[in-house]
Structure formats: C-alpha cells, structure tokens
Amino acid sequence: MLPDITVFGQYTYLVTELLWGCVAVALLAYSGAGKAALRTIAILYPFAYAWDWYTLEVGVFAIPLRTGVELLGIPIEEHIFMIVVPAMVVGAHESLRKLDDRRREDTTRAIGGE
C-alpha cells in the first residue's frame, strides 16, 4: 500500500517537488556538479517550458493537486519540475562518476600503483 500524500491537498505537487529538489541538491552537493547542473538547466529549460506549455494547453494532462499559482502560463510546480529533473540527473550521474573514480583510485592503491 502506497502512502497517501494527497493529505497535502492543493500543495501535494509542490511538496513532492520540494522533497525531490532536496534530493537533487544533496546529489549536486556531494558531486560538486552545481555548475554543470545550472548549465544543463539553462539549455533544457526553454524546450521543457515550450513542451510543457503546449501539452497543458491542448489538454494532454492535467494537474489537479496543485496550488493554482501560474507563471508564464504554466503552474509554478511545473517550473520547479523543469529545474529538479535535470538537476537530479546531473547530480546522480556525477555522483556515480565520483564513486567510480574513488573505487578506481582505491583499486590502484591496493595493487601497488600510484
């Protein structure tokens, strides 16, 4: 049974975005990839915005559990989503790269390398 997060009512989507945003920030802090994430977001944001605006406009999907606050024709939660998703992808990718680099360094030291 999944937890019922709809207890947040109209703030449900916002709360989930902020929760996952915290995960993204933690990954970026661990990996030190904040600049890379900002660059990626800056490049992807206009495309994501256009896509989101269009799909909402033509009725592809609806977001019932949201604040109702809109910015530039789309819900504020969608703007947050378009920041959180690429930030999390970059953060996860760079965190994995950092772990791989550490593993490689540990292996090199263990076999008597540099």
PyRosetta script that sets phi, psi and omega in degrees:
from pyrosetta import init, pose_from_sequence

init()
pose = pose_from_sequence("MLPDITVFGQYTYLVTELLWGCVAVALLAYSGAGKAALRTIAILYPFAYAWDWYTLEVGVFAIPLRTGVELLGIPIEEHIFMIVVPAMVVGAHESLRKLDDRRREDTTRAIGGE")
pose.set_psi(1, 127.3)
pose.set_omega(1, 179.6)
pose.set_phi(2, -81.5)
pose.set_psi(2, 146.9)
pose.set_omega(2, 178.1)
pose.set_phi(3, -66.5)
pose.set_psi(3, 146.5)
pose.set_omega(3, 179.9)
pose.set_phi(4, -88.1)
pose.set_psi(4, 97.1)
pose.set_omega(4, -179.2)
pose.set_phi(5, -84.8)
pose.set_psi(5, -2.3)
pose.set_omega(5, 179.8)
pose.set_phi(6, -70.2)
pose.set_psi(6, -1.6)
pose.set_omega(6, 177.0)
pose.set_phi(7, -63.0)
pose.set_psi(7, -17.5)
pose.set_omega(7, 178.2)
pose.set_phi(8, -82.1)
pose.set_psi(8, -1.2)
pose.set_omega(8, 176.3)
pose.set_phi(9, 55.1)
pose.set_psi(9, -130.2)
pose.set_omega(9, -176.6)
pose.set_phi(10, -65.9)
pose.set_psi(10, -10.4)
pose.set_omega(10, 178.9)
pose.set_phi(11, -97.9)
pose.set_psi(11, 4.1)
pose.set_omega(11, -175.5)
pose.set_phi(12, -55.8)
pose.set_psi(12, -51.1)
pose.set_omega(12, -178.0)
pose.set_phi(13, -65.0)
pose.set_psi(13, -41.8)
pose.set_omega(13, 179.5)
pose.set_phi(14, -61.8)
pose.set_psi(14, -44.2)
pose.set_omega(14, 179.9)
pose.set_phi(15, -61.8)
pose.set_psi(15, -44.1)
pose.set_omega(15, -179.4)
pose.set_phi(16, -66.8)
pose.set_psi(16, -37.7)
pose.set_omega(16, 177.3)
pose.set_phi(17, -63.0)
pose.set_psi(17, -43.5)
pose.set_omega(17, -179.9)
pose.set_phi(18, -67.2)
pose.set_psi(18, -37.8)
pose.set_omega(18, 177.1)
pose.set_phi(19, -61.3)
pose.set_psi(19, -51.4)
pose.set_omega(19, -179.6)
pose.set_phi(20, -69.0)
pose.set_psi(20, -28.2)
pose.set_omega(20, 174.4)
pose.set_phi(21, -62.7)
pose.set_psi(21, -37.4)
pose.set_omega(21, 177.1)
pose.set_phi(22, -64.6)
pose.set_psi(22, -38.7)
pose.set_omega(22, 176.6)
pose.set_phi(23, -62.9)
pose.set_psi(23, -44.0)
pose.set_omega(23, 179.4)
pose.set_phi(24, -61.4)
pose.set_psi(24, -44.1)
pose.set_omega(24, 179.3)
pose.set_phi(25, -62.8)
pose.set_psi(25, -40.3)
pose.set_omega(25, 178.7)
pose.set_phi(26, -63.0)
pose.set_psi(26, -43.0)
pose.set_omega(26, 178.0)
pose.set_phi(27, -63.9)
pose.set_psi(27, -41.8)
pose.set_omega(27, 179.3)
pose.set_phi(28, -66.7)
pose.set_psi(28, -38.3)
pose.set_omega(28, 178.4)
pose.set_phi(29, -65.3)
pose.set_psi(29, -43.2)
pose.set_omega(29, 179.8)
pose.set_phi(30, -62.8)
pose.set_psi(30, -44.0)
pose.set_omega(30, -174.2)
pose.set_phi(31, -86.1)
pose.set_psi(31, -15.2)
pose.set_omega(31, -177.2)
pose.set_phi(32, 69.5)
pose.set_psi(32, 30.9)
pose.set_omega(32, -174.0)
pose.set_phi(33, -107.7)
pose.set_psi(33, 28.2)
pose.set_omega(33, -178.8)
pose.set_phi(34, -59.3)
pose.set_psi(34, -44.7)
pose.set_omega(34, 180.0)
pose.set_phi(35, -63.9)
pose.set_psi(35, -41.9)
pose.set_omega(35, 179.1)
pose.set_phi(36, -62.6)
pose.set_psi(36, -40.6)
pose.set_omega(36, 179.1)
pose.set_phi(37, -65.5)
pose.set_psi(37, -43.0)
pose.set_omega(37, 179.1)
pose.set_phi(38, -61.6)
pose.set_psi(38, -41.3)
pose.set_omega(38, 177.7)
pose.set_phi(39, -62.9)
pose.set_psi(39, -44.8)
pose.set_omega(39, -179.5)
pose.set_phi(40, -63.7)
pose.set_psi(40, -44.5)
pose.set_omega(40, 178.9)
pose.set_phi(41, -61.7)
pose.set_psi(41, -44.3)
pose.set_omega(41, -179.0)
pose.set_phi(42, -60.6)
pose.set_psi(42, -36.9)
pose.set_omega(42, -179.7)
pose.set_phi(43, -75.9)
pose.set_psi(43, -41.5)
pose.set_omega(43, -175.2)
pose.set_phi(44, -81.7)
pose.set_psi(44, -27.3)
pose.set_omega(44, -172.0)
pose.set_phi(45, -54.6)
pose.set_psi(45, -48.9)
pose.set_omega(45, -179.2)
pose.set_phi(46, -59.4)
pose.set_psi(46, -39.8)
pose.set_omega(46, 178.3)
pose.set_phi(47, -66.9)
pose.set_psi(47, -44.2)
pose.set_omega(47, 179.6)
pose.set_phi(48, -63.2)
pose.set_psi(48, -41.0)
pose.set_omega(48, 179.3)
pose.set_phi(49, -61.8)
pose.set_psi(49, -49.5)
pose.set_omega(49, -178.6)
pose.set_phi(50, -60.3)
pose.set_psi(50, -43.7)
pose.set_omega(50, 179.8)
pose.set_phi(51, -63.2)
pose.set_psi(51, -47.3)
pose.set_omega(51, -178.0)
pose.set_phi(52, -63.3)
pose.set_psi(52, -48.0)
pose.set_omega(52, -179.3)
pose.set_phi(53, -57.9)
pose.set_psi(53, -47.4)
pose.set_omega(53, -178.0)
pose.set_phi(54, -62.1)
pose.set_psi(54, -49.4)
pose.set_omega(54, -176.4)
pose.set_phi(55, -65.1)
pose.set_psi(55, -33.9)
pose.set_omega(55, 175.2)
pose.set_phi(56, -70.5)
pose.set_psi(56, -40.5)
pose.set_omega(56, -178.2)
pose.set_phi(57, -62.1)
pose.set_psi(57, -42.0)
pose.set_omega(57, -178.0)
pose.set_phi(58, -88.2)
pose.set_psi(58, -2.1)
pose.set_omega(58, 174.5)
pose.set_phi(59, 86.0)
pose.set_psi(59, 23.8)
pose.set_omega(59, 178.0)
pose.set_phi(60, -62.6)
pose.set_psi(60, -39.0)
pose.set_omega(60, 176.2)
pose.set_phi(61, -148.5)
pose.set_psi(61, 162.0)
pose.set_omega(61, 178.2)
pose.set_phi(62, -130.0)
pose.set_psi(62, 153.7)
pose.set_omega(62, -178.6)
pose.set_phi(63, -121.8)
pose.set_psi(63, 94.1)
pose.set_omega(63, -174.8)
pose.set_phi(64, -74.5)
pose.set_psi(64, -34.0)
pose.set_omega(64, -174.4)
pose.set_phi(65, -99.8)
pose.set_psi(65, 69.1)
pose.set_omega(65, -178.2)
pose.set_phi(66, -134.9)
pose.set_psi(66, 167.3)
pose.set_omega(66, -175.4)
pose.set_phi(67, -70.0)
pose.set_psi(67, -26.8)
pose.set_omega(67, -175.2)
pose.set_phi(68, 91.3)
pose.set_psi(68, -2.8)
pose.set_omega(68, 178.1)
pose.set_phi(69, -81.5)
pose.set_psi(69, 125.4)
pose.set_omega(69, 179.5)
pose.set_phi(70, -117.8)
pose.set_psi(70, 149.8)
pose.set_omega(70, 176.3)
pose.set_phi(71, -135.2)
pose.set_psi(71, 122.1)
pose.set_omega(71, -179.8)
pose.set_phi(72, 56.2)
pose.set_psi(72, 36.9)
pose.set_omega(72, 173.4)
pose.set_phi(73, 86.7)
pose.set_psi(73, 1.4)
pose.set_omega(73, 176.3)
pose.set_phi(74, -134.0)
pose.set_psi(74, 155.8)
pose.set_omega(74, -179.3)
pose.set_phi(75, -58.8)
pose.set_psi(75, 144.4)
pose.set_omega(75, 179.4)
pose.set_phi(76, -57.2)
pose.set_psi(76, -33.6)
pose.set_omega(76, 179.4)
pose.set_phi(77, -62.4)
pose.set_psi(77, -33.4)
pose.set_omega(77, 178.9)
pose.set_phi(78, -69.9)
pose.set_psi(78, -35.6)
pose.set_omega(78, 175.3)
pose.set_phi(79, -61.7)
pose.set_psi(79, -43.7)
pose.set_omega(79, 178.6)
pose.set_phi(80, -62.6)
pose.set_psi(80, -43.4)
pose.set_omega(80, 178.6)
pose.set_phi(81, -56.2)
pose.set_psi(81, -42.0)
pose.set_omega(81, -177.5)
pose.set_phi(82, -71.1)
pose.set_psi(82, -11.9)
pose.set_omega(82, 174.4)
pose.set_phi(83, -96.0)
pose.set_psi(83, -43.6)
pose.set_omega(83, -175.0)
pose.set_phi(84, -66.1)
pose.set_psi(84, -44.3)
pose.set_omega(84, -174.5)
pose.set_phi(85, -62.0)
pose.set_psi(85, -53.8)
pose.set_omega(85, 178.7)
pose.set_phi(86, -65.4)
pose.set_psi(86, -32.3)
pose.set_omega(86, 177.4)
pose.set_phi(87, -63.4)
pose.set_psi(87, -40.5)
pose.set_omega(87, 179.9)
pose.set_phi(88, -69.4)
pose.set_psi(88, -39.5)
pose.set_omega(88, 179.1)
pose.set_phi(89, -63.2)
pose.set_psi(89, -48.5)
pose.set_omega(89, 179.4)
pose.set_phi(90, -63.2)
pose.set_psi(90, -44.4)
pose.set_omega(90, 179.8)
pose.set_phi(91, -60.9)
pose.set_psi(91, -43.4)
pose.set_omega(91, 178.9)
pose.set_phi(92, -66.1)
pose.set_psi(92, -46.0)
pose.set_omega(92, -179.2)
pose.set_phi(93, -60.6)
pose.set_psi(93, -47.8)
pose.set_omega(93, -177.9)
pose.set_phi(94, -71.5)
pose.set_psi(94, -30.3)
pose.set_omega(94, 175.0)
pose.set_phi(95, -66.5)
pose.set_psi(95, -42.1)
pose.set_omega(95, 176.9)
pose.set_phi(96, -64.0)
pose.set_psi(96, -40.2)
pose.set_omega(96, 177.8)
pose.set_phi(97, -62.2)
pose.set_psi(97, -41.9)
pose.set_omega(97, 179.6)
pose.set_phi(98, -63.1)
pose.set_psi(98, -43.3)
pose.set_omega(98, 178.0)
pose.set_phi(99, -63.7)
pose.set_psi(99, -41.5)
pose.set_omega(99, 177.8)
pose.set_phi(100, -62.6)
pose.set_psi(100, -43.4)
pose.set_omega(100, 178.8)
pose.set_phi(101, -60.9)
pose.set_psi(101, -43.0)
pose.set_omega(101, 178.7)
pose.set_phi(102, -63.7)
pose.set_psi(102, -42.8)
pose.set_omega(102, 179.2)
pose.set_phi(103, -61.6)
pose.set_psi(103, -42.3)
pose.set_omega(103, 179.5)
pose.set_phi(104, -63.5)
pose.set_psi(104, -43.5)
pose.set_omega(104, 178.2)
pose.set_phi(105, -63.2)
pose.set_psi(105, -42.8)
pose.set_omega(105, 178.9)
pose.set_phi(106, -63.3)
pose.set_psi(106, -39.8)
pose.set_omega(106, 178.8)
pose.set_phi(107, -65.7)
pose.set_psi(107, -42.9)
pose.set_omega(107, 179.5)
pose.set_phi(108, -61.7)
pose.set_psi(108, -43.7)
pose.set_omega(108, 178.8)
pose.set_phi(109, -65.2)
pose.set_psi(109, -39.0)
pose.set_omega(109, -177.2)
pose.set_phi(110, -66.1)
pose.set_psi(110, -31.2)
pose.set_omega(110, 180.0)
pose.set_phi(111, -95.9)
pose.set_psi(111, 11.4)
pose.set_omega(111, 173.5)
pose.set_phi(112, 88.0)
pose.set_psi(112, 20.4)
pose.set_omega(112, 177.1)
pose.set_phi(113, -79.1)
pose.set_psi(113, -157.8)
pose.set_omega(113, -176.4)
pose.set_phi(114, -62.7)
pose.dump_pdb("model.pdb")
